[in-house]
């Protein structure tokens, strides 16, 4: 079959990046708060090819090309797989989606970079490796629509994937998912879907700089079919690619050595190249969370008097009643003037109440002066002296008179 698809290994990663920015809004029920976590799910696709296989494809490289950059033809393919729908989101819940622009040096692939953003290939492979280092998990009981009933094998509805989870410093939960089983076909459906690489080629040990150097942009911007299907447990993305020799030349490819292990197994490492694509969806996951009752706080201001020596004493006219306030909210403020006490001076003319997550307590101390002496005491002392002296003089006179009368 002259249009038969190349026997190429294709690896794709779906990265579900839950970029959590917590949005908080009051729900209709005043007893709850709606908490919304924003997510961006990034789908990482990457097709690996042997250089020799591409050069031998007469559709892409007619004639006798000396390098990929000298190919003059065009080749179109598509590939897809099934993945777990981590948050069970529906198509209607998607706020935004699109192809993210990729950048290699100064070369940028994509036509909507201002809307969907741009990633360097260094970022692309760094995130891919986070998932690739994990162990495979199994996704069973999938209604496989890639192959016909006649060609389905006993394990055709079972898919494998890898997942890595991390939490960013700002609390963002990030899930990276890498698929195992992968199906490919000619883009015009002239060849039925076929599995070409088993559980995928595992080139995670190739250094990131070599992966970047060995990557190229196929030509036309890749496109991705709607990944949402009726079974909300899964998603089924399909990526379409168009390869051209001119695009490979412009990408300045430096193939890397890799020993294949899939259906195109090689005994020795061979020159290999990659063609990446990145797609994402954006949505919110919200839930109503019961509100915690806001705590109430109290404020207490008490008053006491001391004399000029600092000794506590009863305030003239009696101690003032305390200022007590209840059920105050956090952040409550109020100014309270200290009551007037004659002859006493408060250490605070005004107390500034401020509730800061705890009860407020303050004591105002009055310093009181001793009352002034009006002079009445000195006058009475003089009178007492005069009376005493008069009594003493009279007693002497009486004694003298009495004694004289006895001698006569």
C-alpha positions in Angstrom: 0.0 0.0 0.0 1.8 3.1 -1.3 0.3 5.4 1.3 0.9 3.1 4.2 1.9 4.9 7.4 5.5 4.8 8.5 6.3 2.3 11.2 7.2 5.0 13.7 7.1 5.1 17.4 5.0 7.9 18.9 5.1 9.1 22.4 2.7 11.6 23.9 2.2 13.0 27.3 -0.9 14.5 28.7 -0.1 16.8 31.5 -2.9 17.9 33.7 -1.6 21.0 35.4 -4.0 22.0 38.1 -2.9 25.6 38.6 -4.8 26.4 41.6 -5.7 29.9 42.2 -8.2 29.9 44.9 -11.3 32.0 44.1 -13.6 32.7 47.0 -17.2 34.0 46.7 -20.2 33.8 49.0 -22.7 31.2 47.9 -26.4 31.9 47.9 -26.6 30.1 51.2 -25.0 32.6 53.7 -23.8 29.6 55.7 -21.4 28.5 53.0 -18.6 30.0 50.8 -18.0 28.9 47.2 -14.3 27.9 46.8 -13.1 27.7 43.2 -9.8 26.2 42.1 -8.6 27.2 38.7 -7.0 24.5 36.5 -5.0 24.4 33.3 -4.6 21.0 31.8 -1.7 20.7 29.3 -1.6 17.9 26.8 1.9 17.0 25.8 2.4 15.2 22.4 5.7 14.1 21.1 6.4 11.8 18.1 9.7 10.1 17.8 11.1 9.0 14.4 14.2 7.3 13.1 16.0 9.6 10.7 16.5 6.6 8.3 12.8 5.9 8.3 11.9 9.4 7.4 14.6 9.6 4.7 13.2 6.3 3.2 9.7 7.6 3.0 9.1 8.6 -0.6 6.1 10.7 0.2 8.1 13.0 2.5 11.5 12.5 0.9 11.3 11.7 -2.8 14.4 11.1 -4.8 17.7 10.5 -2.9 17.9 13.2 -0.2 21.2 13.6 1.7 19.5 14.9 4.9 16.1 15.7 6.3 16.5 19.3 5.3 16.9 18.3 1.7 13.5 16.5 1.6 10.9 18.2 -0.7 7.7 16.2 0.0 4.8 16.3 2.4 3.5 13.6 4.8 0.4 13.8 7.0 -0.4 11.6 10.0 -2.6 11.5 13.1 -2.2 9.7 16.5 -4.4 9.3 19.5 -4.9 7.4 22.8 -7.2 7.3 25.9 -6.3 9.0 29.2 -8.1 9.3 32.6 -10.2 12.5 33.0 -8.8 13.3 36.4 -11.4 15.9 37.5 -14.3 14.5 35.4 -14.8 17.8 33.7 -17.3 18.2 30.8 -16.9 20.1 27.6 -19.4 22.7 28.9 -17.1 23.4 31.9 -14.2 24.3 29.8 -13.5 28.1 29.9 -10.7 28.1 27.4 -8.7 25.8 25.2 -6.2 25.9 22.4 -2.7 25.0 21.1 0.1 26.5 23.0 3.0 28.0 20.9 6.3 26.2 21.2 9.7 27.9 20.8 13.1 26.6 19.7 15.6 29.4 19.9 14.1 32.2 17.8 11.8 29.9 15.9 8.2 29.9 17.2 5.5 27.5 16.0 1.9 28.6 16.5 -0.5 31.3 15.4 -2.3 32.2 18.7 0.6 32.8 21.1 -0.8 35.9 22.7 -3.9 34.0 23.8 -2.6 30.6 24.7 0.9 31.5 25.7 4.4 30.2 24.6 6.5 27.5 26.1 10.2 26.9 25.2 11.2 23.3 24.3 13.3 23.3 27.5 10.1 23.7 29.5 8.3 21.1 27.4 10.9 18.4 28.1 11.4 19.3 31.7 7.7 18.8 32.4 7.5 15.6 30.3 10.3 14.0 32.3 8.4 14.5 35.6 5.8 12.0 34.4 8.1 9.8 32.4 10.1 8.9 35.6 7.0 7.3 37.2 5.6 3.7 37.0 2.8 2.7 34.7 -0.8 2.5 36.0 -3.7 0.8 34.2 -6.8 2.2 32.6 -9.3 -0.6 32.0 -12.7 -1.0 30.4 -12.4 1.7 27.8 -14.7 1.6 24.7 -11.8 1.7 22.2 -12.9 3.5 19.0 -9.5 3.5 17.4 -9.7 0.0 15.9 -12.5 -2.0 14.4 -14.2 -4.9 16.2 -12.6 -7.3 13.7 -9.1 -6.3 14.6 -9.4 -5.8 18.3 -7.3 -8.0 20.4 -8.1 -9.3 23.9 -6.2 -6.4 25.5 -7.4 -3.6 23.1 -9.6 -1.9 25.7 -6.9 -1.6 28.3 -4.6 1.5 28.3 -1.7 2.4 30.5 -0.5 5.7 31.8 2.0 7.3 34.1 1.2 10.1 36.6 3.3 12.5 38.7 1.9 15.0 41.2 3.6 17.9 42.8 2.5 21.0 44.8 4.0 24.4 43.9 5.0 26.9 46.5 1.8 28.9 46.0 -0.3 25.8 46.7 -0.8 24.8 43.0 -1.5 21.1 42.6 0.2 19.8 39.4 -0.6 16.4 37.8 1.4 15.2 34.9 0.1 12.2 32.9 2.0 10.2 30.3 0.1 7.6 28.2 1.4 4.1 27.3 -0.5 2.5 24.4 -0.8 4.8 21.3 -2.5 4.4 17.9 -1.5 6.0 14.6 -2.9 6.3 11.1 -2.5 8.2 7.9 -4.4 11.5 8.2 -6.6 10.7 5.3 -7.7 7.3 7.0 -6.3 5.3 4.1 -4.8 3.1 6.7 -6.7 1.7 9.7 -5.5 2.8 13.2 -2.7 0.6 14.3 -0.6 0.4 17.5 3.0 1.0 16.5 5.0 1.3 19.7 3.5 -0.9 22.4 3.9 1.1 25.7 5.9 3.8 23.9 9.5 4.6 23.5 11.1 5.7 26.8 13.8 8.3 26.0 13.7 10.1 29.4 17.4 9.4 30.0 18.4 11.4 26.9 19.5 14.8 28.2 17.1 17.7 27.8 19.5 19.7 25.6 19.8 16.8 23.2 16.0 16.4 23.0 15.7 20.1 22.3 18.4 20.0 19.6 16.8 16.9 18.0 13.3 18.4 17.9 11.6 20.1 14.9 8.3 21.6 14.0 6.5 19.5 11.4 5.5 22.4 9.1 1.9 23.3 9.4 0.7 24.0 13.0 -0.6 20.7 14.4 -4.3 20.5 15.2 -6.1 18.4 17.9 -9.6 17.0 17.7 -12.1 17.6 20.5 -10.9 15.3 23.3 -14.2 15.0 25.1 -16.3 11.9 24.7 -19.6 10.6 26.2 -17.8 8.6 28.9 -16.7 11.4 31.3 -14.1 9.1 32.9 -11.8 9.4 30.0 -10.6 11.8 27.3 -9.5 10.9 23.8 -7.3 13.5 22.1 -6.1 13.0 18.5 -3.3 15.1 17.1 -2.9 15.8 13.4 0.6 16.6 11.9 1.8 17.6 8.5 5.6 17.1 7.8 7.6 19.0 5.2 11.2 18.9 4.4 11.4 22.7 4.4 10.1 22.8 8.0 12.7 20.3 9.1 15.5 22.3 7.5 14.3 25.5 9.2 14.3 23.7 12.6 18.0 23.2 12.5 17.8 19.6 13.7 20.7 17.7 15.3 19.6 14.1 15.7 20.3 12.3 19.0 21.4 8.7 19.4 18.7 6.4 20.9 18.3 2.6 21.1 14.7 1.7 20.2 12.8 -0.8 22.3 9.3 -0.9 20.8 8.1 -2.5 17.6 11.0 -0.9 15.7 13.6 -2.3 18.1 17.2 -1.6 17.3 20.3 -3.4 18.6 22.4 -0.2 18.6 21.5 3.4 19.1 20.4 5.2 15.9 19.9 8.8 14.9 16.4 9.9 16.0 14.3 13.1 16.0 11.2 14.4 17.7 8.2 16.6 16.7 6.4 18.0 19.8 3.0 19.7 20.2 1.2 21.2 23.3 -2.5 21.6 23.8 -4.4 22.8 26.9 -7.8 23.3 28.4 -8.8 25.7 31.2 -11.6 25.3 33.8 -12.6 25.8 37.4 -13.5 23.2 40.0 -15.8 24.7 42.7 -17.4 23.5 45.9 -19.5 25.0 48.7 -17.6 25.0 52.0 -19.4 25.6 55.3 -18.5 28.9 56.8 -16.7 28.9 60.1 -18.5 31.1 62.7 -16.7 34.3 63.2 -15.4 34.6 66.8 -16.7 37.3 69.1 -14.4 39.4 71.2 -14.7 41.5 74.4 -13.3 44.8 75.5 -12.6 45.7 79.2 -11.2 48.9 80.6 -10.8 49.2 84.4 -9.9 52.2 86.6 -8.0 52.5 89.9 -6.4 55.4 91.9 -3.0 55.7 93.6 -1.6 58.4 95.8 1.6 60.3 95.0 3.7 57.5 96.5 2.1 55.0 94.2 0.1 53.3 96.9 -3.4 52.1 95.8 -6.2 54.1 97.4 -9.9 54.5 96.9 -10.8 57.0 94.3 -12.5 60.2 95.6 -16.2 59.7 95.2 -15.7 55.9 94.6 -14.0 53.9 91.9 -15.5 54.5 88.4 -17.4 51.6 86.8 -15.4 49.5 84.3 -16.1 50.0 80.5 -17.2 46.6 79.2 -18.2 45.8 75.6 -19.2 42.4 74.1 -19.6 40.6 70.7 -17.1 42.7 69.0 -15.8 41.8 65.5 -12.1 41.4 64.6 -10.8 44.9 63.6 -13.3 46.8 65.7 -12.0 50.2 66.9 -13.4 52.8 69.3 -12.1 55.6 71.5 -13.2 55.8 75.2 -12.5 59.0 77.2 -11.4 58.3 80.8 -13.9 59.6 83.4 -13.0 62.7 85.3 -12.1 62.3 89.0 -11.5 65.5 91.0 -7.9 65.8 92.3 -6.7 62.8 90.2 -4.9 62.6 86.8 -5.3 59.5 84.5 -2.3 58.1 82.8 -4.5 57.9 79.6 -6.9 60.6 78.8 -8.4 58.4 76.0 -8.1 54.7 75.6 -8.1 53.5 71.9 -9.9 50.1 71.7 -8.6 47.9 68.8 -9.6 44.2 68.4 -6.8 42.3 66.8 -7.8 38.6 66.9 -8.2 38.6 70.7 -9.9 40.3 73.6 -8.9 43.8 74.5 -7.9 44.7 78.1 -6.6 47.9 79.5 -6.3 49.6 83.0 -6.3 53.3 83.5 -4.4 54.5 86.7 -5.2 57.8 88.3 -2.6 59.6 90.5 -4.3 61.6 93.3 -2.8 64.5 95.3 -3.4 64.9 99.1 -6.1 67.7 99.9 -4.7 71.2 100.8 -4.7 72.4 104.6 -6.9 75.5 105.0 -5.1 76.7 108.3 -7.9 75.8 110.8 -5.7 73.3 112.6 -3.0 75.9 113.5 -5.6 78.3 114.9 -7.1 75.7 117.2 -3.6 74.8 118.4 -3.1 78.4 119.5 -6.4 78.5 121.3 -5.5 75.2 123.1 -2.2 76.7 124.2 -3.9 79.8 125.5 -6.4 77.8 127.4 -3.7 75.6 128.8 -1.6 78.5 129.9 -4.6 80.3 131.4 -5.5 77.2 133.4 -2.0 76.8 134.6 -1.7 80.4 135.7 -5.0 80.2 137.5 -3.9 77.0 139.3 -0.8 78.8 140.5 -2.8 81.8 141.8 -5.3 79.6 143.5 -2.5 77.6 145.3 -0.8 80.8 146.4 -4.0 82.3 147.8 -4.8 79.1 149.6 -1.4 78.9 151.3 -1.5 82.5 152.5 -4.9 82.1 154.1 -3.5 79.2 156.2 -0.6 81.2 157.6 -2.7 84.1 158.8 
